[in-house]
Amino acid sequence: MVKAIVGANWGDEGKGKITDMFAAKSDIVVRFQGGANAGHTIINPYGRFALHMMPSGAFYSHIMNVIGNGVALNIPQLMKELKQIKDGGVPAPRLLISERAQIVMPYHVLFDQYEEERLSSKSFGSTKSGIAPFYADKVSKVGFQVCELFREKELLEKIERVIETKNVLLEHLYHKPLLDAKKLYATMLEYREQVRPYVGNVHAFMQEAVKEGKNILLEGQLGALKDLDWGIYPMVTSSNTIAGYGPVGAGLPAHSVESVVTVVKAYSSAVGAGAFVSEIFGEEAEELRRHGGDKGEYGATTGRPRRMGWFDCIATRYGCKVQGATEAVVTVLDALSYLDNIPVCVGYELDGEISDNFPVTPDLERAKPVLKVLDGWKQDIRGIRKFEELPKAAQEYVNFIERAIDTPVTMVSNGPGREDIIFRQPRL
């Protein structure tokens, strides 16, 4: 069976924990898109880990962790995470890297930084991880696949050819030091030796896995609203974050995904710029940020305070539909336990009219939230394992979300640990 775990919103929904939970019953966990620009935080008996490149199955010795062809492979970051995992006492994870995966080059990170500097107040709020320049080169067909590391003569020739145009930009647009082909070539050979033990034919491996009936988990990065095509363009990531891209980025048949688990936060949060209709500010935002997550709402990659907002029914229903959600998981419900009343966004006001449709970005930026206030429960709900034992107001909050997003809510997370999960029967 092939199951995808993806986000409904801006990312940061708590997918790492949910992926970690499902991984226990999986044979293979696949990262199918994105790079080191976002992370999944996992808390387990070994400790607390923020993974940016490594698939979340890294903590199970029976799992093959796969980095698919759709991933922006940051090799130094991957090696750093492997070391951190081993230093944490975790048995060395099994890892397979697609020979067709493309490499985040050192100059991709530099160009990302330089462009954000150049744009100044008009910047995209990038994590400066090289993602946009990486995907631009991939589409322009001047990227480097992993397999090219093992063809030395062709590799050097290509490096020399590609950096000609890069150096023009560095000299005349950014006014920064030029790239040296020989130094870059030496770096690439170092990369080759680092990944050599893990590189293989992921397509053939995945085809055989499907034939053998293996349980395969596709792990998505970020959420639907950061998708290149369906998100809040242009304040999006540079890859497709939706489950429909999963088979493409993982080397699977298009019809193979049987289940799409879409993770939904009990409130809203986001890192980076872009339209955010239900956003709150000041002390109200800071208080929600302090209560959120395990150690507050701060980006796993950037460490930046996340932007905070109330649950957005319109954006979340849209995200679930774009993802093709077969079920939803509501996370960090416990973070709302301090509130007497809980606002939720149930509509958008645009030019005097109220709509429950998610609009294109220019309209989204002008939209104002229409709020409905639900009762809070004002008590600690961590440790509760049965839905019926939650306070009535907490039960109704989840039931309200389920109706609003038109997707069955099968699980509720009420704490940071693996065991802090409530399974429930959907009521749609």
C-alpha positions as CSV (number, residue, x, y, z in Angstrom):
1,M,0.0,0.0,0.0
2,V,1.2,3.5,-0.8
3,K,0.2,6.3,1.6
4,A,1.1,10.0,1.3
5,I,1.4,12.3,4.3
6,V,1.1,15.9,3.3
7,G,0.2,19.3,4.8
8,A,-3.0,21.3,4.2
9,N,-1.7,24.8,4.9
10,W,1.6,26.7,4.9
11,G,3.7,23.9,6.4
12,D,4.6,23.5,10.0
13,E,1.4,21.4,10.6
14,G,3.2,18.6,12.6
15,K,3.7,16.2,9.7
16,G,7.0,14.9,11.2
17,K,5.3,13.3,14.2
18,I,2.5,11.8,12.1
19,T,5.0,10.4,9.6
20,D,7.1,9.0,12.4
21,M,4.0,7.3,13.8
22,F,3.0,5.7,10.4
23,A,6.6,4.8,9.7
24,A,6.5,2.1,12.4
25,K,4.2,0.1,10.1
26,S,6.0,0.9,6.8
27,D,8.7,-0.8,4.9
28,I,9.8,2.3,2.9
29,V,9.7,6.0,3.6
30,V,10.2,8.4,0.7
31,R,11.0,12.1,0.5
32,F,9.5,13.1,-2.9
33,Q,10.1,16.9,-3.2
34,G,11.6,19.9,-1.6
35,G,15.0,20.4,0.0
36,A,16.5,21.6,3.3
37,N,14.4,24.7,3.3
38,A,11.9,23.2,5.8
39,G,12.1,20.6,8.5
40,H,10.2,17.9,10.4
41,T,10.6,17.8,14.2
42,I,10.5,14.3,15.7
43,I,10.5,13.5,19.4
44,N,11.2,9.9,20.3
45,P,13.0,7.8,23.0
46,Y,16.4,8.9,21.4
47,G,15.6,12.6,21.9
48,R,14.5,15.5,19.8
49,F,15.5,15.7,16.1
50,A,14.9,18.3,13.4
51,L,15.2,16.6,10.0
52,H,15.6,18.7,6.8
53,M,16.8,16.1,4.3
54,M,16.6,12.7,5.9
55,P,13.3,10.9,5.6
56,S,11.4,10.5,8.9
57,G,11.8,6.7,8.8
58,A,15.4,7.2,10.0
59,F,14.6,6.0,13.5
60,Y,13.4,2.5,12.5
61,S,16.0,-0.1,11.5
62,H,13.6,-2.0,9.4
63,I,12.8,0.9,7.1
64,M,14.5,1.8,3.8
65,N,14.7,5.6,3.7
66,V,14.5,6.9,0.1
67,I,15.5,10.3,-1.3
68,G,13.6,10.5,-4.6
69,N,14.3,12.2,-7.8
70,G,12.1,15.1,-7.0
71,V,14.2,16.2,-4.0
72,A,16.6,19.1,-4.0
73,L,19.5,17.2,-2.5
74,N,21.7,19.2,-0.2
75,I,24.6,16.8,0.4
76,P,26.3,18.6,3.3
77,Q,23.0,18.9,5.2
78,L,22.3,15.3,4.6
79,M,25.7,14.2,5.9
80,K,25.2,16.5,9.0
81,E,21.9,14.9,9.8
82,L,23.3,11.4,9.4
83,K,26.0,12.3,11.9
84,Q,23.6,13.8,14.3
85,I,21.4,10.7,14.2
86,K,24.3,8.4,14.8
87,D,25.7,10.7,17.6
88,G,22.2,10.5,19.2
89,G,22.6,6.8,19.7
90,V,20.3,5.9,16.8
91,P,21.4,2.8,14.8
92,A,22.7,3.9,11.3
93,P,19.6,4.3,9.1
94,R,19.2,2.5,5.8
95,L,19.3,5.0,3.0
96,L,18.9,5.0,-0.8
97,I,19.4,8.1,-2.9
98,S,18.1,8.3,-6.4
99,E,20.8,8.6,-9.1
100,R,18.4,11.0,-10.8
101,A,18.1,13.3,-7.8
102,Q,19.6,16.7,-8.5
103,I,22.1,18.4,-6.3
104,V,21.9,21.8,-4.5
105,M,25.1,23.4,-5.6
106,P,27.1,25.7,-3.3
107,Y,26.4,28.6,-5.6
108,H,22.6,28.0,-5.4
109,V,22.8,28.9,-1.7
110,L,24.8,32.0,-2.5
111,F,22.5,33.2,-5.3
112,D,19.5,32.7,-3.0
113,Q,21.2,35.0,-0.4
114,Y,22.3,37.5,-3.0
115,E,18.9,37.8,-4.6
116,E,17.1,38.3,-1.3
117,E,19.6,41.1,-0.5
118,R,19.0,42.7,-3.9
119,L,15.3,42.6,-3.5
120,S,15.4,44.0,0.0
121,S,11.9,44.9,1.1
122,K,10.5,43.1,-2.0
123,S,12.1,39.8,-1.0
124,F,10.2,36.5,-0.8
125,G,11.1,35.7,2.8
126,S,13.3,32.9,1.5
127,T,15.1,30.5,3.9
128,K,18.2,31.2,1.8
129,S,18.7,27.4,1.3
130,G,19.2,27.7,-2.4
131,I,15.9,26.2,-3.4
132,A,14.6,28.7,-6.0
133,P,18.0,28.9,-7.8
134,F,18.2,25.1,-7.7
135,Y,14.8,24.5,-9.3
136,A,15.4,27.3,-11.8
137,D,18.5,25.5,-12.9
138,K,16.7,22.2,-13.0
139,V,14.0,23.6,-15.3
140,S,16.7,25.4,-17.4
141,K,18.5,22.0,-17.8
142,V,21.7,23.2,-16.3
143,G,21.3,21.3,-13.0
144,F,23.5,18.4,-11.9
145,Q,22.1,14.9,-11.3
146,V,23.7,12.6,-8.7
147,C,24.7,10.2,-11.5
148,E,26.9,13.0,-13.1
149,L,29.2,12.9,-10.0
150,F,30.6,9.6,-11.3
151,R,31.5,10.9,-14.8
152,E,34.6,13.0,-14.1
153,K,35.5,14.3,-17.5
154,E,32.0,15.3,-18.4
155,L,31.4,16.8,-14.9
156,L,34.4,19.2,-15.2
157,E,33.4,20.2,-18.7
158,K,29.8,20.9,-17.6
159,I,30.9,22.9,-14.5
160,E,33.1,25.1,-16.7
161,R,30.2,25.7,-19.1
162,V,27.6,26.4,-16.5
163,I,29.6,28.8,-14.3
164,E,30.3,31.1,-17.3
165,T,26.8,32.5,-17.0
166,K,26.8,32.4,-13.3
167,N,29.9,34.5,-13.2
168,V,28.3,37.1,-15.4
169,L,25.5,37.5,-12.9
170,L,28.0,37.6,-10.0
171,E,30.1,40.2,-11.6
172,H,27.5,42.6,-13.1
173,L,24.3,42.1,-11.1
174,Y,25.4,41.1,-7.6
175,H,29.0,42.4,-7.6
176,K,30.2,39.3,-5.7
177,P,33.3,37.1,-6.0
178,L,33.4,34.8,-9.0
179,L,33.2,31.0,-9.0
180,D,36.3,28.9,-9.6
181,A,35.7,25.8,-11.8
182,K,38.5,23.7,-10.3
183,K,37.5,24.5,-6.7
184,L,33.9,23.6,-7.5
185,Y,35.0,20.4,-9.2
186,A,36.9,19.4,-6.1
187,T,33.9,20.0,-4.0
188,M,31.8,17.9,-6.2
189,L,34.2,15.0,-6.0
190,E,33.9,15.3,-2.2
191,Y,30.2,15.1,-2.5
192,R,30.6,12.0,-4.6
193,E,32.5,10.1,-2.0
194,Q,30.0,11.1,0.7
195,V,27.0,9.8,-1.2
196,R,28.6,6.9,-2.9
197,P,27.4,4.2,-0.4
198,Y,23.8,5.3,-0.8
199,V,23.2,5.9,-4.5
200,G,21.1,3.6,-6.6
201,N,18.3,3.1,-9.1
202,V,15.3,4.2,-7.1
203,H,12.9,3.7,-9.9
204,A,13.7,0.0,-10.2
205,F,13.6,-0.3,-6.4
206,M,10.2,1.3,-6.1
207,Q,8.7,-0.7,-9.0
208,E,9.8,-3.9,-7.3
209,A,8.5,-2.7,-3.9
210,V,5.1,-2.1,-5.4
211,K,5.1,-5.5,-7.0
212,E,5.9,-7.1,-3.7
213,G,3.1,-5.3,-1.9
214,K,5.4,-3.3,0.4
215,N,4.0,-0.6,2.7
216,I,5.3,2.7,1.3
217,L,5.0,6.1,2.9
218,L,5.5,9.3,0.9
219,E,6.6,12.2,3.0
220,G,5.7,15.6,1.8
221,Q,7.4,18.9,2.8
222,L,5.6,22.1,3.6
223,G,1.8,22.3,2.7
224,A,-0.7,22.9,-0.1
225,L,-0.6,26.7,0.3
226,K,3.1,26.7,-0.5
227,D,2.7,24.6,-3.7
228,L,4.2,26.2,-6.8
229,D,1.0,25.9,-8.8
230,W,-1.8,25.8,-6.2
231,G,-0.4,27.9,-3.4
232,I,-0.2,31.6,-2.7
233,Y,2.0,32.4,-5.7
234,P,4.6,33.9,-5.8
235,M,5.2,33.5,-2.0
236,V,5.5,29.8,-2.5
237,T,8.2,27.2,-2.5
238,S,9.7,26.1,-5.9
239,S,8.4,22.6,-5.9
240,N,5.0,20.9,-5.9
241,T,4.0,20.1,-2.3
242,I,0.8,18.2,-3.1
243,A,0.3,14.4,-3.0
244,G,-0.3,14.3,-6.8
245,Y,3.4,15.0,-7.3
246,G,4.3,12.1,-4.9
247,P,4.5,9.4,-7.6
248,V,6.5,11.6,-9.9
249,G,9.1,12.5,-7.3
250,A,9.3,9.0,-5.9
251,G,9.5,6.9,-9.0
252,L,6.0,5.3,-8.7
253,P,3.1,4.8,-11.0
254,A,0.6,7.6,-11.0
255,H,-2.2,5.3,-9.8
256,S,-0.3,3.9,-6.9
257,V,-1.3,6.3,-4.1
258,E,-4.2,4.8,-2.2
259,S,-4.4,7.0,0.8
260,V,-3.7,10.7,1.4
261,V,-3.4,11.7,5.1
262,T,-3.5,15.5,5.2
263,V,-2.2,17.1,8.4
264,V,-4.2,20.1,9.7
265,K,-3.1,22.3,12.6
266,A,-5.8,23.3,15.2
267,Y,-4.8,26.9,14.6
268,S,-2.7,28.6,11.8
269,S,1.0,29.3,11.6
270,A,3.4,30.2,8.8
271,V,7.1,31.0,8.2
272,G,7.9,33.4,5.4
273,A,6.0,36.1,3.6
274,G,2.7,35.8,1.8
275,A,-1.1,36.3,2.2
276,F,-2.4,35.1,5.6
277,V,-6.0,36.1,6.1
278,S,-6.5,34.9,9.7
279,E,-3.2,36.2,11.0
280,I,-3.1,37.8,14.5
281,F,-0.5,40.1,15.9
282,G,1.1,41.5,19.1
283,E,0.6,39.9,22.4
284,E,-2.3,37.8,21.2
285,A,0.0,36.2,18.6
286,E,2.9,35.9,21.1
287,E,0.7,34.1,23.6
288,L,-0.5,31.6,21.0
289,R,3.1,31.2,19.9
290,R,4.3,30.4,23.4
291,H,1.6,27.7,23.9
292,G,2.1,26.2,20.5
293,G,4.1,23.1,19.7
294,D,6.6,21.5,22.1
295,K,8.9,24.5,22.5
296,G,6.8,27.2,21.0
297,E,6.2,28.1,17.4
298,Y,9.6,28.7,15.8
299,G,10.7,27.4,12.3
300,A,12.6,24.1,12.4
301,T,15.0,25.4,9.7
302,T,15.2,29.1,10.3
303,G,14.5,29.4,14.0
304,R,12.3,32.4,13.1
305,P,9.2,33.0,15.1
306,R,6.3,31.7,13.1
307,R,3.5,34.0,12.1
308,M,0.3,33.1,14.0
309,G,-3.4,33.0,13.2
310,W,-6.7,31.4,14.0
311,F,-7.8,28.2,12.3
312,D,-8.8,29.1,8.7
313,C,-11.7,26.9,7.5
314,I,-11.5,28.3,3.9
315,A,-7.8,27.8,3.4
316,T,-7.8,24.4,5.1
317,R,-10.7,23.0,3.2
318,Y,-9.0,24.2,0.0
319,G,-5.8,22.6,1.0
320,C,-7.4,19.3,1.8
321,K,-9.2,19.3,-1.6
322,V,-6.0,20.2,-3.5
323,Q,-4.2,17.4,-1.7
324,G,-7.0,14.9,-2.5
325,A,-7.2,14.1,1.2
326,T,-8.8,10.8,2.1
327,E,-8.5,11.6,5.9
328,A,-7.2,14.4,8.1
329,V,-5.2,14.6,11.3
330,V,-5.7,17.6,13.6
331,T,-2.5,18.4,15.5
332,V,-1.6,20.5,18.6
333,L,-5.1,20.7,19.9
334,D,-3.6,21.0,23.4
335,A,-2.1,24.4,22.5
336,L,-5.5,26.0,22.6
337,S,-6.3,24.9,26.2
338,Y,-5.5,28.3,27.7
339,L,-8.3,30.1,25.8
340,D,-11.8,30.9,27.1
341,N,-13.0,31.4,23.6
342,I,-11.5,30.4,20.3
343,P,-12.0,32.4,17.1
344,V,-12.0,30.5,13.8
345,C,-12.1,32.0,10.3
346,V,-15.3,30.8,8.5
347,G,-15.3,33.2,5.5
348,Y,-13.5,35.9,3.6
349,E,-14.9,39.4,3.1
350,L,-13.8,40.8,-0.3
351,D,-15.1,44.1,-1.6
352,G,-18.1,43.9,0.7
353,E,-19.1,40.4,-0.2
354,I,-18.5,37.3,1.9
355,S,-17.2,34.1,0.3
356,D,-16.2,30.6,1.4
357,N,-14.0,30.0,-1.7
358,F,-10.2,30.3,-1.6
359,P,-9.3,33.0,-4.1
360,V,-6.2,33.8,-6.2
361,T,-3.4,35.6,-4.5
362,P,-4.2,39.2,-5.5
363,D,-7.7,38.8,-4.1
364,L,-6.5,36.9,-1.1
365,E,-4.2,39.8,-0.1
366,R,-7.2,42.1,0.1
367,A,-9.5,39.6,1.9
368,K,-10.6,40.2,5.5
369,P,-11.4,37.3,7.9
370,V,-15.0,36.6,8.9
371,L,-14.7,35.1,12.4
372,K,-16.9,32.8,14.4
373,V,-16.1,32.3,18.1
374,L,-16.3,28.8,19.7
375,D,-16.2,27.8,23.3
376,G,-12.8,27.0,24.8
377,W,-12.3,24.2,27.4
378,K,-9.7,25.7,29.7
379,Q,-8.1,22.5,31.0
380,D,-5.0,20.4,30.2
381,I,-5.9,17.7,27.7
382,R,-2.5,16.0,27.4
383,G,-2.5,12.4,28.4
384,I,-6.1,11.8,27.2
385,R,-6.3,8.8,24.9
386,K,-10.0,8.5,24.1
387,F,-11.9,11.2,22.1
388,E,-15.0,10.8,24.3
389,E,-12.9,11.7,27.4
390,L,-11.9,15.1,25.9
391,P,-13.9,18.1,27.3
392,K,-17.1,18.6,25.4
393,A,-15.9,21.9,24.0
394,A,-12.7,20.2,22.7
395,Q,-14.8,17.5,21.0
396,E,-17.0,20.1,19.4
397,Y,-14.0,22.0,18.2
398,V,-12.7,19.0,16.3
399,N,-16.2,18.1,15.0
400,F,-16.5,21.7,13.8
401,I,-13.2,21.5,11.9
402,E,-14.2,18.2,10.4
403,R,-17.5,19.6,9.0
404,A,-15.7,22.8,7.9
405,I,-13.0,21.1,5.9
406,D,-15.3,18.4,4.5
407,T,-12.7,15.7,5.3
408,P,-12.9,12.9,7.8
409,V,-10.8,13.6,10.9
410,T,-9.4,10.2,12.0
411,M,-6.8,11.3,14.5
412,V,-6.2,14.1,16.9
413,S,-2.7,15.0,18.3
414,N,-2.8,16.4,21.9
415,G,0.9,16.5,22.8
416,P,4.4,16.3,21.3
417,G,5.2,12.6,22.1
418,R,4.6,9.6,19.8
419,E,1.9,8.4,22.2
420,D,0.0,11.6,22.3
421,I,-2.5,10.6,19.6
422,I,-6.3,10.1,19.9
423,F,-7.9,7.8,17.3
424,R,-11.5,8.6,16.5
425,Q,-14.4,7.6,14.2
426,P,-15.2,10.3,11.7
427,R,-18.6,11.9,12.1
428,L,-19.2,13.3,8.6
